[in-house]
Amino acid sequence: MCSYQTLFHNDETGYVIHCRGCNSVQVAYGNMLLTWHREDYSGFCRYVQQMKDELPADYRPEHKSVVIPFPCDGIRILLSSRELHELYQMLDAAETELQSLELMQLFEQA
């Protein structure tokens, strides 16, 4: 049975929640809703960070031209560089919170 923890929430941006039961992470951003297994979520975070880091400094912030591919054929996320930065900040905050919670669980088990 799912038992959700909120890792990040912003009324304007979206949210990231973690299910302790099935160890999945759900990301809501804009009009998309993504659900990842825990390990895949970390990989997605790293990929978004890499894309953000590789954007040229003079990239037009509102021009929707950043494409994030998915393993499923025909599915891509299209974002502006501003949205990519916003998504990254949201994912990074949630990943930090999740790592902290996992560390605390290790101490509780000891």
Secondary structure, 3 states (H helix, E strand, C coil): CCCEEEEEEECCCEEEEEECCCCEEEEEECCEEEEEEHHHHHHHHHHHHHHHHHCCCCCCCCCCCEEEECCCCCCEEEECHHHHHHHHHHHHHHHHHHHHHHHHHHHHHC
